[in-house]
Amino acid sequence: MSLVALSLPVIEASSRLNLGSLNGRTPHQSCTETSTPTTFAVQSLVYLRFEAGPYPMESQPNTTQLAFEVANRANGVLTTCSFQNVMYQGQWVDDSNYWHTCGDRTFAVDGVDHPVRTDALFVWDAWRLSVNQSWACDEVTTVSHISTMTFKPNCTETRSEYQYVNECTAPDVEATASLQ
């Protein structure tokens, strides 16, 4: 799977997204009804970068972590994603082409559970997030929705002679999804 570079606008939202309506959604008449993409809502995005000072502790590697919740409005599935990048031999590992697996979920149609797989790709320096969610309706039909968004983070940096910490959050966003 490859990512095509796109020129994307920075998306900001001023208020918390209402994901509560997902729990009380109307039941789907069929699994394929969910194949029409709508939007992905991303909220509670938290970023933490930790670097040890010139005398690093052996037990604490330099690390960058990201966590967020994502909901697909088409199927109503809400899941969480959490992953990290680490420094190896003095360099940050380039994982800009690596899709991280998020929490797997299911949704039911007429008593049949349909497993949903969610993956996310994050380009750390660009603050660009892609979300891909797939599910099989039957032996023939697989649905896959994808969305890419760019965040404008709010960060606080703390430095001392022993460590550097960068903590960021980003406004909740909702971005258009498309079939893949």
N, C-alpha and C positions, 0 to 999 in steps of 0.2 A: 504494500500500500504506500503510495507516495503522496506528498502534500504539494499542491500547486501554490506558488506564491501569489497572493492577491493583495491589492491595495484596499485595505479595509478602514472604515472610519472608526475613531475611538467612540465607544458607546458608554454613556453614563446614565445612571438612574438616581433619582433623589430619594426615593422611598423604598422600603422593604417590599419585595414582591410577595404577592398573596398566593402562596402555594397550598394553603389549607383547602382550597376548593378542589384540589386533586383527589383528596380522600373521599369526598362525597360526589365524585363524578358519576355521570350517567353510565350505566353498563354498556359496553360495546355490543352491537348486534352481531358483529363478526370480527375476526382477527384482521382481515384485510381492510376493514373500515379504518383501522389505525394507520394504514399505509400512507394516507395523505399527510405530508409533513405540515406542521404548524410552526411552533417555536420551541427552543430550549430556553429554560429559565435557569440562570446560575446565580446562586446567592451564598453568602457567608464565606467568601473567598478570603483565605488567610495565607500569608507568605512569611516565612522566617528564614533568614540567612545567618548562619553562625560561622565565624572564623576565629580560630585560636590565635593568640598573639605570637610573638617570635619564639616562645617556648611552649609549644602546644602540648596539651595533656594527651597521653597515649590513648586514653579511653574515649576522647571526644574528637571525632574527625570533623573537618570543615564540611558543612552540609547546608543545603538549601531545601526547604520543604514547602509544599503547597497542599492545601486542602480546601474543598468546596462541596456544595450540594448542587445537583443538577436535576431538573425535571423536564421531561418531554411532554408537552401539552397534548400531543396526538394520542399517546397511550396512557398518560397519567402516571407514568413511572417516575418516582423520586428516588435517587440514590446518592451516595457520597463517593467522592474521589479523594485520594490522598497518596502522594508520592514524593520522592526526594531525589536530589542529585548530590553527589559527593565529589570532593576533590581527591584526585588520585595522582600521586607523584607531582604535586604542586600545580596541577591543572584541573579545571572543572571538566568532568566527563561531558562530552557532547551527546546529549540525548534528544536533540531537536528533531530527530526522525523516529523516535521511539514512542509507540502508543502504550500508555500505562492502563492496566485493567482496573476498572472501578468496581464497586460492589455490584454483584449480579442480583437481579430481582426477577419477579414474574408478574404477569397480569393474567386474569382469568376471563374467559369468554365461555358462557354456557357450561361452567364447571370444569373447563379444560385450562390448565395452567400453561402459559407460553413463556419459557425462559427468555429473559432479556439480558443481553450483554452490552455493557457500556465501556468504552475506551476513551481516553483523553490524551491529547498531545499538547504540550506546552512549550513554547519557545520563550525561554526565560528572559533574555535581554529585550525582546520585543513586546512582552506581556500579551502574547497572542495565544489563545486557547482554541483548540478544535475538539469537538465532542462528536463521537460516532456511536450510535446505538442501533443494535440489530436484534431481530427476533424472527423465528420461523413460525409461520402460520400453519404450515403442513409440510409434507415431504417435498413439495414443489416450490412453494412461495416463501421467500425470505425477504424481509423488509429491512432496510437500512437507512437511517436518517443521519445527516451530518450538518454541523454548524460551526462556523469559525467567528470568533469575536476578539476584539482587542480591548484591553482594560487600561484605565488610567488610575494607577494605585495611589494611595495615601500612605507614605512611609515615614517611619521614625528610625533614625540611626543612632546607635550608642557605641562609642569607642572608648577603649581604655588601653593601657599598655599590654593587657592580657587577652583582650578579645574585641571583636567587632560583631555587632548584632544589628541587623536590618529587619524590622518588623513592618509588614505592609498589610493593608486591607484594600479592597476595591469595592466600589458601589455594585449593588445587585444589578444584573442586566437580563434582558430577554432578547434573543436574537433569532432570526428566521432560520428554519431548518429546511434542508432540501433532501430529495432522494439521492442515494448514492448507487 
